[in-house]
Each structure stands twice: as C-alpha cells, then as structure tokens.
Amino acid sequence: MKNKIKVKVKIGTKRESVEYKDGIYTVYTNSPARDNKANISVIEQLSKYLDIPKSSMQIKSGIKSKNKVIAY
C-alpha cells in the first residue's frame, strides 16, 4: 500500500457517484453511516472508479469521519 488518497464523504444523497477535484475525491452515497455501511459503500465506489480491487483498499484514518484517508 503505497498510494494514499484524500476522500470526503457525502451521505444520504440520492445518487451514488465519485468526483475528483483539487486532489480530493468526493464520494456521494445513499448508505447510512450506521453499521459501517457508508464506509463499505465508499470502498466499493472508489474501487470501481479507480479500477482497483476492493481487497487492496483500506481506510487509514477517518473511519468515523466524513474526511478519510484511504491507502491502496
């Protein structure tokens, strides 16, 4: 895991998507923040967007925050 990216999470949105601007990925998810569902959704969406296997992605910081650092 050499690469780290900054991620901002927007929960409770109507759409699920990923945007990249100014070095930060913004992930929109309709999954709730309960039971780790939003974090799982973030990893799934980033995996598809970046074409990286989910198993190689890990939240390094911000597990309970809207601002996260993800390593892969």
PEZISUL-V947039 format. One record per residue. RES is the residue in one small letter. PHI is phi in whole degrees, -180 to 180 (none if undefined). PSI is psi in whole degrees, 0 to 359 (none if undefined). Layout:
res,phi,psi
RES,PHI,PSI
RES,PHI,PSI
//
This chain:
res,phi,psi
m,none,96
k,-103,327
n,-93,141
k,-128,140
i,-128,150
k,-93,136
v,-132,136
k,-115,131
v,-110,133
k,-115,111
i,-98,160
g,74,26
t,-91,162
k,-75,329
r,-113,158
e,-115,118
s,-159,173
v,-129,136
e,-127,149
y,-123,125
k,-155,132
d,54,39
g,81,6
i,-125,133
y,-90,129
t,-107,122
v,-110,123
y,-100,127
t,-138,147
n,-99,6
s,-78,145
p,-76,160
a,-78,355
r,-79,151
d,55,31
n,66,12
k,-65,321
a,-66,319
n,-64,320
i,-64,318
s,-64,320
v,-61,313
i,-62,317
e,-62,315
q,-68,317
l,-65,324
s,-59,315
k,-68,316
y,-64,317
l,-93,355
d,56,52
i,-126,139
p,-61,140
k,-58,324
s,-66,341
s,-97,2
m,-105,141
q,-147,138
i,-79,116
k,-87,324
s,-150,154
g,89,28
i,-58,329
k,-113,21
s,-121,162
k,-78,340
n,-102,123
k,-130,159
v,-121,124
i,-117,132
a,-108,148
y,-148,none
//
